[in-house]
Amino acid sequence: MNRTPFYFTLLTALGLVLGGCSSEDNEVTEHVWKDQVEAIDKAREVEGMIQGAARKQKKAAEDSSY
């Protein structure tokens, strides 16, 4: 049985594993979608304020109708 393909595969896998490890410090980069995420979060905050105001207005209307 020829073991050359096995050793070649083993050495290739070992090389990929060791090559994937990096001792360099990876800098934290700004998230690609940061602006969009911030806009969505702000929209959710505004939505909450609008819903709160709508509840108050509805309650005031119900209280004045009785």
C-alpha positions as CSV (number, residue, x, y, z in Angstrom):
1,M,0.0,0.0,0.0
2,N,1.4,3.4,-1.0
3,R,1.4,5.8,2.0
4,T,2.5,8.9,0.0
5,P,-1.1,10.3,-0.4
6,F,-1.7,9.8,3.3
7,Y,1.5,11.7,4.3
8,F,0.8,14.4,1.7
9,T,-2.7,14.9,3.1
10,L,-1.4,14.9,6.7
11,L,1.3,17.4,5.9
12,T,-1.1,19.6,4.0
13,A,-3.6,19.6,6.9
14,L,-0.8,20.4,9.4
15,G,0.4,23.2,7.2
16,L,-3.1,24.7,7.0
17,V,-3.6,24.5,10.7
18,L,-0.3,26.1,11.6
19,G,-0.6,28.7,8.8
20,G,-4.1,29.6,10.1
21,C,-2.6,30.5,13.5
22,S,-1.3,34.0,13.6
23,S,0.7,35.7,16.3
24,E,-0.1,39.1,15.0
25,D,-2.5,41.2,17.0
26,N,-5.6,41.7,14.9
27,E,-6.8,45.3,15.1
28,V,-10.5,45.8,15.9
29,T,-11.9,47.4,12.8
30,E,-15.1,49.3,12.6
31,H,-18.1,47.1,11.8
32,V,-19.2,47.3,8.2
33,W,-22.9,47.9,9.1
34,K,-22.2,50.2,12.1
35,D,-24.1,53.2,10.7
36,Q,-27.1,51.1,9.7
37,V,-27.2,49.4,13.1
38,E,-27.1,52.7,14.8
39,A,-29.9,54.1,12.6
40,I,-32.1,51.0,13.3
41,D,-31.5,51.4,17.1
42,K,-32.4,55.0,16.9
43,A,-35.5,54.2,14.9
44,R,-36.5,51.7,17.6
45,E,-36.1,54.3,20.3
46,V,-38.3,56.8,18.4
47,E,-40.9,54.1,17.8
48,G,-41.0,53.4,21.5
49,M,-41.6,57.1,22.2
50,I,-44.3,57.4,19.5
51,Q,-46.1,54.3,20.9
52,G,-45.9,55.7,24.4
53,A,-47.4,59.0,23.3
54,A,-50.1,57.1,21.4
55,R,-51.0,55.2,24.5
56,K,-51.2,58.4,26.6
57,Q,-53.4,60.0,23.9
58,K,-55.7,57.0,23.7
59,K,-56.0,56.8,27.5
60,A,-56.8,60.5,27.6
61,A,-59.4,60.1,24.9
62,E,-61.0,57.1,26.8
63,D,-61.0,58.9,30.1
64,S,-62.7,62.0,28.6
65,S,-65.4,59.9,26.9
66,Y,-66.7,58.5,30.2
